[in-house]
Amino acid sequence: HYGVTFGNNTFVLVGLSGNIVRSTDNGSSFDNATSSTGNTLYTVAFGNNTFVAVGDSGTIVRSTDNGSTWDNATSPTGILLFGVAFGNNTFVAVGNSGNIVRSTDNGSTFDNATSPTANYLYGVTFANNTFVGVGQSGNIVKSTDNGSSWDNATSPTAKYLIGITFGNNTFVGVG
């Protein structure tokens, strides 16, 4: 599996060939969920009682029944999506060629956002009313208006940044 998240006392893991498993007993056992895709899924996020997973060919799937069953969401892209995050009632996903998509209807439909980069973006997170994405060549992008508009942020590296998180009032990217 490539991605994991936790919400509503449920762990959800996503991976190859649309494989989705879930645990409602703190990870002691996992059951297969009914997936709506055969495409690889790279990551999953939780918000507003909804799980959203993203992956190959712009695939976006969502579950509103605690990860048991999954439906395809409307995706505006056929480009691979690597990262997804939730904040301020908005899901944001990032991927190849600087692609950024967002949903304000609980992950049912996604629209393209204008990206300030053509570099691949691998990870995204949300904190302090800011979405921050990271990617190829040390690229860092940020949005302070719920993913509507994005700007490049100054990066201290030209190396790939794959993941990003927030804690103790600090964003940390790794690669």
Backbone as a printed PyTorch tensor [residue, N CA C, xyz], in Angstrom:
tensor([[[  0.8340,  -1.1880,   0.0000],
         [  0.0000,   0.0000,   0.0000],
         [  0.8760,   1.2480,   0.0000]],

        [[  0.3430,   2.3150,  -0.6200],
         [  1.1060,   3.5550,  -0.7370],
         [  0.6570,   4.6360,   0.2390]],

        [[ -0.6310,   4.6840,   0.5590],
         [ -1.1330,   5.7690,   1.3900],
         [ -2.0050,   5.2590,   2.5090]],

        [[ -2.0280,   6.0220,   3.6060],
         [ -2.8500,   5.6640,   4.7590],
         [ -3.3460,   6.9400,   5.4310]],

        [[ -4.5550,   6.8840,   5.9720],
         [ -5.0740,   7.9830,   6.7750],
         [ -6.0060,   7.4120,   7.8300]],

        [[ -6.4400,   8.2810,   8.7260],
         [ -7.3120,   7.8780,   9.8220],
         [ -8.4340,   8.8960,   9.9640]],

        [[ -9.6610,   8.4100,  10.1470],
         [-10.8160,   9.2710,  10.4050],
         [-11.9890,   8.4300,  10.8730]],

        [[-12.8260,   8.9950,  11.7210],
         [-14.0130,   8.2880,  12.2520],
         [-13.6400,   6.9060,  12.8040]],

        [[-12.5570,   6.8520,  13.5680],
         [-12.0920,   5.5980,  14.1670],
         [-11.8110,   4.5060,  13.1320]],

        [[-11.4120,   4.9180,  11.9210],
         [-11.1410,   3.9820,  10.8430],
         [ -9.8110,   4.3080,  10.1730]],

        [[ -8.9510,   3.2930,  10.0200],
         [ -7.7560,   3.4120,   9.1980],
         [ -8.1140,   2.9770,   7.7910]],

        [[ -7.6930,   3.7570,   6.7740],
         [ -7.8960,   3.3970,   5.3750],
         [ -6.5330,   3.4150,   4.6820]],

        [[ -6.2320,   2.3110,   3.9630],
         [ -5.0010,   2.1770,   3.2020],
         [ -5.3510,   1.9930,   1.7360]],

        [[ -4.5810,   2.6390,   0.8460],
         [ -4.8260,   2.5410,  -0.5990],
         [ -3.5420,   2.1280,  -1.2980]],

        [[ -3.6930,   1.4940,  -2.4930],
         [ -2.4990,   1.0480,  -3.1920],
         [ -2.7230,   0.5890,  -4.6090]],

        [[ -1.9310,  -0.3990,  -5.0280],
         [ -1.9210,  -0.9130,  -6.3860],
         [ -3.2920,  -1.4010,  -6.8380]],

        [[ -3.5590,  -1.2040,  -8.1200],
         [ -4.7720,  -1.7370,  -8.7640],
         [ -6.0610,  -1.3510,  -8.0380]],

        [[ -6.0850,  -0.1680,  -7.4340],
         [ -7.2860,   0.3060,  -6.7550],
         [ -7.5670,  -0.3940,  -5.4500]],

        [[ -6.5790,  -1.1040,  -4.9190],
         [ -6.7690,  -1.8360,  -3.6770],
         [ -6.9920,  -0.8730,  -2.5120]],

        [[ -8.0720,  -1.1030,  -1.7620],
         [ -8.3960,  -0.3070,  -0.5830],
         [ -8.7670,  -1.2640,   0.5460]],

        [[ -8.0970,  -1.1030,   1.6910],
         [ -8.4470,  -1.8810,   2.8780],
         [ -8.7130,  -0.9310,   4.0260]],

        [[ -9.4950,  -1.4190,   5.0060],
         [ -9.8530,  -0.5640,   6.1440],
         [ -9.8630,  -1.3710,   7.4250]],

        [[ -9.6150,  -0.6620,   8.5280],
         [ -9.6450,  -1.2800,   9.8460],
         [-10.4430,  -0.4010,  10.7870]],

        [[-11.3590,  -1.0130,  11.5110],
         [-12.1390,  -0.2790,  12.5140],
         [-11.7930,  -0.7480,  13.9270]],

        [[-10.7050,  -1.5520,  14.0420],
         [-10.2900,  -2.0460,  15.3620],
         [ -8.8280,  -1.6890,  15.6530]],

        [[ -8.4900,  -0.4310,  15.3740],
         [ -7.1510,   0.0990,  15.6450],
         [ -6.0390,  -0.6570,  14.9350]],

        [[ -6.3300,  -1.1880,  13.7470],
         [ -5.3090,  -1.8360,  12.9440],
         [ -5.0590,  -3.2880,  13.2860]],

        [[ -5.8450,  -3.8790,  14.1620],
         [ -5.6740,  -5.2980,  14.4940],
         [ -6.0350,  -6.1930,  13.3160]],

        [[ -7.0780,  -5.8110,  12.5720],
         [ -7.4710,  -6.5640,  11.3820],
         [ -7.9280,  -5.5880,  10.3080]],

        [[ -7.7980,  -6.0150,   9.0460],
         [ -8.1840,  -5.1880,   7.9110],
         [ -9.1120,  -5.9730,   6.9980]],

        [[-10.0940,  -5.2690,   6.4240],
         [-11.0190,  -5.8610,   5.4650],
         [-10.8890,  -5.1280,   4.1420]],

        [[-11.1140,  -5.8510,   3.0360],
         [-11.1360,  -5.2120,   1.7260],
         [-12.3790,  -4.3530,   1.5890]],

        [[-12.1960,  -3.1770,   1.0220],
         [-13.3220,  -2.2970,   0.7220],
         [-13.6890,  -2.4770,  -0.7440]],

        [[-14.9020,  -2.1010,  -1.1020],
         [-15.3440,  -2.1750,  -2.4860],
         [-14.8190,  -0.9520,  -3.2250]],

        [[-13.8420,  -1.1740,  -4.1060],
         [-13.2100,  -0.0830,  -4.8380],
         [-13.9050,   0.1350,  -6.1800]],

        [[-13.9480,   1.3850,  -6.6050],
         [-14.5820,   1.7260,  -7.8760],
         [-13.5700,   1.9030,  -9.0040]],

        [[-12.2930,   1.5340,  -8.7490],
         [-11.2640,   1.7190,  -9.7730],
         [-10.2710,   0.5660,  -9.7510]],

        [[ -9.6380,   0.3400, -10.8810],
         [ -8.5390,  -0.6030, -10.9690],
         [ -7.2100,   0.1210, -11.0600]],

        [[ -7.2620,   1.4620, -11.0440],
         [ -6.0430,   2.2670, -11.1330],
         [ -5.3450,   2.3320,  -9.7760]],

        [[ -4.0260,   2.4410,  -9.8130],
         [ -3.2550,   2.5840,  -8.5840],
         [ -3.6290,   3.8820,  -7.8790]],

        [[ -3.7890,   3.7920,  -6.5640],
         [ -4.0860,   4.9480,  -5.7160],
         [ -2.8600,   5.2200,  -4.8500]],

        [[ -2.4400,   6.4960,  -4.7770],
         [ -1.2050,   6.8370,  -4.0780],
         [ -1.4020,   7.3920,  -2.6830]],

        [[ -2.5120,   8.0560,  -2.4400],
         [ -2.7140,   8.6160,  -1.1090],
         [ -4.1950,   8.8230,  -0.8500]],

        [[ -4.5150,   9.0460,   0.4140],
         [ -5.8990,   9.1920,   0.8400],
         [ -5.9570,  10.2310,   1.9510]],

        [[ -7.0430,  11.0070,   1.9820],
         [ -7.2410,  12.0230,   3.0150],
         [ -8.6510,  11.8820,   3.5760]],

        [[ -8.8690,  12.4800,   4.7470],
         [-10.1720,  12.4280,   5.4000],
         [-10.6070,  13.8270,   5.8160]],

        [[-11.8860,  14.1510,   5.5950],
         [-12.4690,  15.4040,   6.0520],
         [-13.9750,  15.3790,   5.8690]],

        [[-14.7000,  16.0510,   6.7420],
         [-16.1690,  16.1210,   6.6560],
         [-16.8050,  14.7490,   6.4670]],

        [[-16.3590,  13.7660,   7.2510],
         [-16.8860,  12.3970,   7.1810],
         [-16.7410,  11.7690,   5.7990]],

        [[-15.7410,  12.2090,   5.0390],
         [-15.5040,  11.6970,   3.6940],
         [-14.0290,  11.3380,   3.5310]],

        [[-13.7780,  10.1510,   2.9600],
         [-12.4350,   9.7610,   2.5580],
         [-12.3020,  10.0320,   1.0610]],

        [[-11.1710,  10.6100,   0.6320],
         [-10.8850,  10.8420,  -0.7860],
         [ -9.4960,  10.2850,  -1.0790]],

        [[ -9.4080,   9.4610,  -2.1280],
         [ -8.1270,   8.8920,  -2.5570],
         [ -7.8620,   9.2950,  -3.9980]],

        [[ -6.5730,   9.4660,  -4.3500],
         [ -6.1950,   9.8970,  -5.6980],
         [ -5.0900,   9.0070,  -6.2430]],

        [[ -4.9880,   8.9850,  -7.6130],
         [ -3.9630,   8.1430,  -8.2010],
         [ -3.7740,   8.3140,  -9.6920]],

        [[ -3.4220,   7.1830, -10.3420],
         [ -3.1020,   7.1650, -11.7680],
         [ -4.2200,   7.7570, -12.6220]],

        [[ -3.8020,   8.3840, -13.7230],
         [ -4.7330,   8.8870, -14.7520],
         [ -5.7850,   9.8410, -14.1970]],

        [[ -5.4250,  10.6000, -13.1640],
         [ -6.3600,  11.5630, -12.5940],
         [ -7.4750,  10.9290, -11.7850]],

        [[ -7.3090,   9.6720, -11.4220],
         [ -8.3390,   8.9660, -10.6640],
         [ -8.5770,   9.6270,  -9.3150]],

        [[ -9.8560,   9.8630,  -9.0010],
         [-10.2710,  10.3490,  -7.6900],
         [-11.4690,   9.5100,  -7.2650]],

        [[-11.3590,   8.8770,  -6.0970],
         [-12.4670,   8.1010,  -5.5540],
         [-12.7830,   8.6070,  -4.1530]],

        [[-14.0430,   8.3940,  -3.7400],
         [-14.4550,   8.8900,  -2.4270],
         [-15.3890,   7.9110,  -1.7510]],

        [[-15.3940,   7.9680,  -0.4260],
         [-16.2720,   7.1340,   0.3770],
         [-16.9350,   7.9950,   1.4430]],

        [[-18.2400,   7.8520,   1.5600],
         [-18.9800,   8.5700,   2.6030],
         [-19.5710,   7.5960,   3.6220]],

        [[-19.1870,   6.3060,   3.5270],
         [-19.6900,   5.3150,   4.4860],
         [-18.5350,   4.6820,   5.2650]],

        [[-17.6310,   5.5380,   5.7160],
         [-16.5090,   5.1240,   6.5540],
         [-15.5410,   4.1860,   5.8380]],

        [[-15.4240,   4.3500,   4.5280],
         [-14.4470,   3.5900,   3.7630],
         [-14.8980,   2.2200,   3.3050]],

        [[-16.1660,   1.8790,   3.5040],
         [-16.6590,   0.5550,   3.0760],
         [-16.7900,   0.4570,   1.5660]],

        [[-17.4570,   1.4290,   0.9560],
         [-17.6190,   1.4480,  -0.4960],
         [-17.1160,   2.7710,  -1.0410]],

        [[-16.6680,   2.7350,  -2.2900],
         [-16.0370,   3.8850,  -2.9220],
         [-16.6770,   4.1450,  -4.2740]],

        [[-16.8740,   5.4310,  -4.5900],
         [-17.4150,   5.8500,  -5.8790],
         [-16.4040,   6.7540,  -6.5650]],

        [[-16.4530,   6.7770,  -7.8980],
         [-15.6060,   7.6900,  -8.6480],
         [-16.1120,   9.1150,  -8.4940]],

        [[-15.2000,  10.0330,  -8.2370],
         [-15.5220,  11.4540,  -8.2200],
         [-15.2370,  12.0190,  -9.6060]],

        [[-15.8520,  13.1350,  -9.9300],
         [-15.6030,  13.7900, -11.2080],
         [-14.2390,  14.4670, -11.1670]],

        [[-13.3350,  14.0060, -12.0380],
         [-11.9850,  14.5490, -12.1060],
         [-11.8220,  15.3700, -13.3720]],

        [[-11.1950,  16.5480, -13.2730],
         [-11.0010,  17.3840, -14.4600],
         [ -9.7300,  17.0520, -15.2210]],

        [[ -9.0210,  15.9950, -14.8150],
         [ -7.7260,  15.7240, -15.4190],
         [ -7.5220,  14.2280, -15.6500]],

        [[ -6.6770,  13.9200, -16.5920],
         [ -6.2430,  12.5470, -16.8210],
         [ -4.8040,  12.3700, -16.3680]],

        [[ -4.2730,  13.3940, -15.6990],
         [ -2.8830,  13.3960, -15.2500],
         [ -2.7940,  12.7740, -13.8530]],

        [[ -1.7640,  11.9540, -13.6400],
         [ -1.5440,  11.2870, -12.3610],
         [ -1.5570,  12.2700, -11.1990]],

        [[ -2.2640,  11.9050, -10.1300],
         [ -2.3280,  12.6980,  -8.9090],
         [ -1.6140,  11.9370,  -7.7970]],

        [[ -0.6560,  12.5830,  -7.1330],
         [  0.1470,  11.9410,  -6.0960],
         [ -0.3150,  12.2540,  -4.6790]],

        [[ -0.8150,  13.4760,  -4.4310],
         [ -1.1020,  13.9000,  -3.0640],
         [ -2.4760,  14.4900,  -2.9250]],

        [[ -3.0640,  14.3560,  -1.7230],
         [ -4.3590,  14.9530,  -1.4400],
         [ -4.3920,  15.3780,   0.0260]],

        [[ -5.0750,  16.4930,   0.2820],
         [ -5.2200,  17.0010,   1.6460],
         [ -6.5820,  17.6470,   1.7980]],

        [[ -6.9940,  17.8290,   3.0510],
         [ -8.2770,  18.4600,   3.3570],
         [ -8.0640,  19.6050,   4.3310]],

        [[ -8.7660,  20.7270,   4.0930],
         [ -8.7550,  21.8550,   5.0160],
         [ -9.8170,  22.8650,   4.6300]],

        [[-10.4120,  23.5210,   5.6110],
         [-11.4400,  24.5490,   5.3640],
         [-12.4990,  24.0830,   4.3740]],

        [[-13.0300,  22.8760,   4.6010],
         [-14.0840,  22.3080,   3.7490],
         [-13.6680,  22.1610,   2.2860]],

        [[-12.3720,  21.9920,   2.0360],
         [-11.8440,  21.8670,   0.6800],
         [-10.8640,  20.7110,   0.6000]],

        [[-11.0390,  19.8490,  -0.4080],
         [-10.0410,  18.8430,  -0.7410],
         [ -9.1710,  19.4070,  -1.8620]],

        [[ -7.8500,  19.2580,  -1.7460],
         [ -6.9030,  19.6750,  -2.7810],
         [ -6.0190,  18.4790,  -3.1200]],

        [[ -5.8610,  18.2090,  -4.4170],
         [ -4.9730,  17.1450,  -4.8740],
         [ -3.9390,  17.7300,  -5.8270]],

        [[ -2.7190,  17.1650,  -5.7970],
         [ -1.6180,  17.6360,  -6.6380],
         [ -0.9980,  16.4610,  -7.3740]],

        [[ -0.3130,  16.7670,  -8.5170],
         [  0.2860,  15.6830,  -9.2780],
         [  1.2490,  16.1130, -10.3520]],

        [[  1.3540,  15.2650, -11.3740],
         [  2.2940,  15.4890, -12.4750],
         [  2.0500,  16.8280, -13.1620]],

        [[  3.1120,  17.3570, -13.7260],
         [  3.0620,  18.5990, -14.5140],
         [  2.5020,  19.7760, -13.7350]],

        [[  2.6710,  19.7710, -12.4150],
         [  2.1870,  20.8670, -11.5840],
         [  0.6820,  20.8900, -11.4250]],

        [[  0.0310,  19.8060, -11.7970],
         [ -1.4260,  19.7630, -11.7520],
         [ -1.9540,  19.9340, -10.3270]],

        [[ -2.9480,  20.8200, -10.1650],
         [ -3.6170,  21.0410,  -8.8820],
         [ -5.1180,  21.0540,  -9.1460]],

        [[ -5.8590,  20.2230,  -8.3860],
         [ -7.3160,  20.2030,  -8.4940],
         [ -7.9040,  20.3740,  -7.1030]],

        [[ -9.1490,  20.8910,  -7.0520],
         [ -9.7700,  21.1460,  -5.7490],
         [-11.2590,  20.8650,  -5.7960]],

        [[-11.8000,  20.5360,  -4.6250],
         [-13.2220,  20.2610,  -4.4870],
         [-13.7610,  20.9800,  -3.2710]],

        [[-14.8930,  21.6570,  -3.4620],
         [-15.5620,  22.3220,  -2.3380],
         [-16.9310,  21.6920,  -2.0700]],

        [[-17.1970,  20.5290,  -2.7100],
         [-18.4760,  19.8440,  -2.4920],
         [-18.2480,  18.4550,  -1.8980]],

        [[-17.3490,  18.4100,  -0.9140],
         [-17.0690,  17.1790,  -0.1800],
         [-16.4870,  16.0790,  -1.0700]],

        [[-15.7500,  16.4610,  -2.0850],
         [-15.0540,  15.4990,  -2.9260],
         [-15.8750,  14.8820,  -4.0350]],

        [[-17.0760,  15.3980,  -4.2840],
         [-17.8990,  14.8510,  -5.3780],
         [-17.3360,  15.2290,  -6.7310]],

        [[-17.0230,  16.5230,  -6.8950],
         [-16.4560,  17.0060,  -8.1510],
         [-15.2250,  17.8520,  -7.8530]],

        [[-14.2850,  17.8120,  -8.7700],
         [-13.0490,  18.5760,  -8.6420],
         [-12.8960,  19.4790,  -9.8580]],

        [[-12.3020,  20.6500,  -9.6530],
         [-11.9970,  21.5920, -10.7250],
         [-10.5040,  21.8690, -10.7190]],

        [[ -9.9720,  22.2290, -11.9000],
         [ -8.5650,  22.6060, -11.9990],
         [ -8.3240,  23.9510, -11.3430]],

        [[ -7.1970,  24.0600, -10.6500],
         [ -6.7080,  25.3440, -10.1560],
         [ -5.4910,  25.6960, -11.0000]],

        [[ -5.2300,  26.9880, -11.1680],
         [ -4.0640,  27.4190, -11.9440],
         [ -2.8090,  27.2310, -11.1080]],

        [[ -1.8930,  26.4420, -11.6310],
         [ -0.6590,  26.1390, -10.9160],
         [  0.4530,  27.0890, -11.3350]],

        [[  1.3260,  27.4720, -10.3930],
         [  2.4470,  28.3490, -10.7460],
         [  3.6650,  27.5690, -11.2530]],

        [[  3.5310,  26.2500, -11.4230],
         [  4.6790,  25.4390, -11.8440],
         [  4.2450,  24.3390, -12.7990]],

        [[  5.1890,  23.8890, -13.6050],
         [  4.9740,  22.7140, -14.4520],
         [  5.7060,  21.5050, -13.8690]],

        [[  6.4110,  21.7210, -12.7430],
         [  7.1060,  20.6230, -12.0740],
         [  6.1040,  19.6720, -11.4350]],

        [[  6.4940,  18.4040, -11.3380],
         [  5.6560,  17.4310, -10.6480],
         [  5.5070,  17.8480,  -9.1850]],

        [[  4.2920,  17.6970,  -8.6640],
         [  4.0300,  17.9410,  -7.2480],
         [  3.6610,  16.6050,  -6.6180]],

        [[  4.3150,  16.2770,  -5.5020],
         [  4.1540,  14.9570,  -4.9000],
         [  3.3460,  14.9440,  -3.6120]],

        [[  3.3820,  16.0170,  -2.8490],
         [  2.6900,  16.0330,  -1.5650],
         [  2.0250,  17.3590,  -1.3080]],

        [[  0.9890,  17.3240,  -0.4660],
         [  0.2760,  18.5470,  -0.0960],
         [ -0.2700,  18.3740,   1.3130]],

        [[ -0.3280,  19.4650,   2.0540],
         [ -0.9070,  19.4520,   3.3940],
         [ -1.6200,  20.7710,   3.6450]],

        [[ -2.3340,  20.8420,   4.7580],
         [ -3.0720,  22.0510,   5.1150],
         [ -2.8580,  22.3670,   6.5820]],

        [[ -2.5880,  23.6440,   6.8870],
         [ -2.5030,  24.1330,   8.2640],
         [ -2.4800,  25.6580,   8.2250]],

        [[ -2.8800,  26.2740,   9.3170],
         [ -2.8610,  27.7380,   9.4360],
         [ -3.5000,  28.4190,   8.2300]],

        [[ -4.6450,  27.9010,   7.7700],
         [ -5.3690,  28.4520,   6.6290],
         [ -4.5280,  28.4910,   5.3490]],

        [[ -3.5660,  27.5640,   5.2240],
         [ -2.6900,  27.5220,   4.0630],
         [ -2.5110,  26.0900,   3.5680]],

        [[ -2.7240,  25.8870,   2.2630],
         [ -2.3270,  24.6380,   1.6190],
         [ -0.8970,  24.8300,   1.1280]],

        [[ -0.0410,  23.8320,   1.3590],
         [  1.3340,  23.8640,   0.8630],
         [  1.6060,  22.5530,   0.1380]],

        [[  2.1210,  22.6620,  -1.0980],
         [  2.4810,  21.4950,  -1.8870],
         [  3.9620,  21.4970,  -2.1810]],

        [[  4.5310,  20.2970,  -2.3430],
         [  5.9610,  20.1650,  -2.6160],
         [  6.1920,  19.2230,  -3.7850]],

        [[  7.3700,  19.3740,  -4.4320],
         [  7.6270,  18.5100,  -5.5720],
         [  9.0210,  18.5680,  -6.1330]],

        [[  9.0600,  18.3370,  -7.4340],
         [ 10.2790,  18.2330,  -8.2240],
         [ 11.1150,  19.5040,  -8.1180]],

        [[ 12.4320,  19.3180,  -8.1280],
         [ 13.3870,  20.4370,  -8.1220],
         [ 13.1990,  21.3640,  -6.9210]],

        [[ 12.7430,  20.8060,  -5.8010],
         [ 12.5610,  21.6040,  -4.5890],
         [ 11.3770,  22.5380,  -4.6530]],

        [[ 10.5180,  22.3600,  -5.6390],
         [  9.3830,  23.2670,  -5.8180],
         [  8.4500,  23.2360,  -4.6000]],

        [[  8.0790,  24.4180,  -4.1040],
         [  7.1020,  24.5790,  -3.0290],
         [  6.0600,  25.5710,  -3.5170]],

        [[  4.7850,  25.1730,  -3.4310],
         [  3.6860,  26.0600,  -3.8150],
         [  2.7560,  26.2170,  -2.6250]],

        [[  2.0650,  27.3710,  -2.5850],
         [  1.1570,  27.5870,  -1.4530],
         [ -0.0700,  28.3560,  -1.8910]],

        [[ -1.1420,  28.1420,  -1.1380],
         [ -2.4020,  28.8310,  -1.3720],
         [ -2.9950,  29.2370,  -0.0340]],

        [[ -3.4050,  30.4980,   0.0550],
         [ -4.0450,  30.9880,   1.2780],
         [ -5.5280,  31.2900,   1.0550]],

        [[ -6.0630,  30.8450,  -0.0990],
         [ -7.4940,  31.0730,  -0.3810],
         [ -8.1930,  29.7500,  -0.7290]],

        [[ -7.9260,  28.7350,   0.1010],
         [ -8.5530,  27.4190,  -0.0460],
         [ -8.2690,  26.7630,  -1.3940]],

        [[ -7.0950,  26.9670,  -1.9190],
         [ -6.6820,  26.2970,  -3.1450],
         [ -7.1510,  26.9460,  -4.4240]],

        [[ -7.7660,  28.1210,  -4.3400],
         [ -8.2230,  28.8120,  -5.5570],
         [ -7.0570,  29.3420,  -6.3720]],

        [[ -6.1220,  30.0080,  -5.7090],
         [ -4.9450,  30.5310,  -6.4130],
         [ -3.6900,  30.0840,  -5.6710]],

        [[ -2.6100,  29.9390,  -6.4390],
         [ -1.3600,  29.3840,  -5.9170],
         [ -0.1830,  30.2440,  -6.3210]],

        [[  0.8130,  30.3200,  -5.4360],
         [  2.0620,  31.0220,  -5.7000],
         [  3.2240,  30.1000,  -5.3640]],

        [[  4.3630,  30.3200,  -6.0170],
         [  5.5850,  29.6280,  -5.6370],
         [  6.1140,  30.2260,  -4.3430]],

        [[  6.6470,  29.3860,  -3.4880],
         [  7.3110,  29.8360,  -2.2660],
         [  8.8060,  29.5980,  -2.4450]],

        [[  9.6170,  30.3540,  -1.7330],
         [ 11.0640,  30.2120,  -1.8160],
         [ 11.4860,  28.8900,  -1.1940]],

        [[ 12.2680,  28.1310,  -1.9390],
         [ 12.7390,  26.8300,  -1.4680],
         [ 14.2320,  26.8770,  -1.1890]],

        [[ 14.6640,  26.1920,  -0.1170],
         [ 16.0940,  26.1690,   0.1870],
         [ 16.8530,  25.0700,  -0.5600]],

        [[ 16.1550,  24.3100,  -1.4280],
         [ 16.8040,  23.1830,  -2.0970],
         [ 16.3070,  23.0390,  -3.5240]],

        [[ 17.1190,  22.3740,  -4.3440],
         [ 16.6960,  22.0370,  -5.6990],
         [ 16.4260,  20.5340,  -5.8010]],

        [[ 16.4980,  19.8450,  -4.6580],
         [ 16.2480,  18.4050,  -4.6330],
         [ 14.7490,  18.1360,  -4.5640]],

        [[ 14.3820,  16.9310,  -4.9680],
         [ 12.9690,  16.5490,  -4.9410],
         [ 12.4370,  16.5750,  -3.5080]],

        [[ 11.2500,  17.1360,  -3.3380],
         [ 10.5290,  17.0840,  -2.0760],
         [  9.3090,  16.2040,  -2.3120]],

        [[  9.1530,  15.1620,  -1.5200],
         [  8.1110,  14.1650,  -1.7440],
         [  6.9660,  14.3080,  -0.7540]],

        [[  7.2740,  14.6020,   0.4960],
         [  6.2410,  14.6790,   1.5240],
         [  6.3120,  15.9720,   2.2970]],

        [[  5.1650,  16.3580,   2.8710],
         [  5.1100,  17.5620,   3.6890],
         [  4.0910,  17.3530,   4.7990]],

        [[  4.3920,  17.9080,   5.9640],
         [  3.4610,  17.8660,   7.0870],
         [  3.6070,  19.1470,   7.8950]],

        [[  2.7810,  19.2800,   8.9120],
         [  2.7900,  20.4760,   9.7540],
         [  2.7070,  20.0530,  11.2080]],

        [[  3.4920,  20.7090,  12.0420],
         [  3.4260,  20.4860,  13.4800],
         [  4.2010,  21.5570,  14.2060]],

        [[  3.7680,  21.8780,  15.4160],
         [  4.4780,  22.8600,  16.2370],
         [  4.7060,  24.1710,  15.4960]],

        [[  3.6960,  24.6090,  14.7410],
         [  3.7240,  25.8600,  13.9980],
         [  4.7830,  25.8850,  12.8970]],

        [[  5.1500,  24.6980,  12.3500],
         [  6.1710,  24.6170,  11.3210],
         [  5.7830,  23.6280,  10.2300]],

        [[  5.9080,  24.0390,   8.9730],
         [  5.7780,  23.1250,   7.8450],
         [  7.1360,  22.4680,   7.6210]],

        [[  7.1480,  21.1410,   7.4200],
         [  8.3900,  20.4180,   7.1460],
         [  8.1930,  19.5640,   5.9000]],

        [[  9.0680,  19.7800,   4.8950],
         [  9.0490,  18.9860,   3.6740],
         [ 10.2540,  18.0840,   3.6250]],

        [[ 10.0780,  16.8680,   3.0750],
         [ 11.1780,  15.9100,   2.9850],
         [ 11.2540,  15.3510,   1.5710]],

        [[ 12.4470,  14.8610,   1.2180],
         [ 12.6240,  14.2770,  -0.1000],
         [ 13.8320,  13.4120,  -0.1930]]])
